[in-house]
């Protein structure tokens, strides 16, 4: 059985989370983002899309 290749997302932190809630900071940490202009590649899942939605004002997303 052939394994389906999952889409990838490149997520970049473009604004500092200083001044935002602990919950939003924890979401960024769970995504693997620590510093401004840092980019991570994550699988395109419903969970990741939900996390992106919660911090969309701090990140940019590009399909890899």
N, C-alpha and C positions, 0 to 999 in steps of 0.2 A: 504494500500500500504506500503510495507516494505521500510524503509529508508536505503539507501546504506551507509555503513561506509566509510568515506573518509580517504585516506592514510595520515599519519603524517610524518613530517620530523623533525629530531633533528639537529639544526643548532648551531654550536659552533664557537665563535670568537677566532681565533688562532693567529692573528697578529694585532698589534695596527694600527689604522687608522691614526695615526699622520704622517703628510707628504703627505697624499692623499687629493684629492679634497673635497670640501664641499659637493658636490653631493654624493660622495661615503659615507661620514660620515652620511649624511641625510638618505641614503638607509639603513645603519646599524641601525640607530635610529628607522626607520620605521619598521624594522624587530624585534625590541625589544632588540637589543644587545647594551650594554653600556660598559662592561668591558671585558678585555681579559680573556679567558677560561670560559666565561659565555655561557650557553647553553639555547636555547629556543626551544619549540615544536610548529611547525606551520603546518597548513594544506597544503597538496601538491596540489597547484593550479598553473595555468599558470603564474599568477602575481608573486607569490612567487618564481617560477623557474626563472623568468626574473630578479628579484632582486638578487637572488643567483648568476646568471650569471655575473652580473655587479660587484660583490664584491667577486668572487670566489677565488681570490688570498689572501683573508683575512679570509675566513671561511672554515670549513669542514662540510659536510652534510652526515647524516646517516638516512636511512629510519627506522622509529620507528615502 
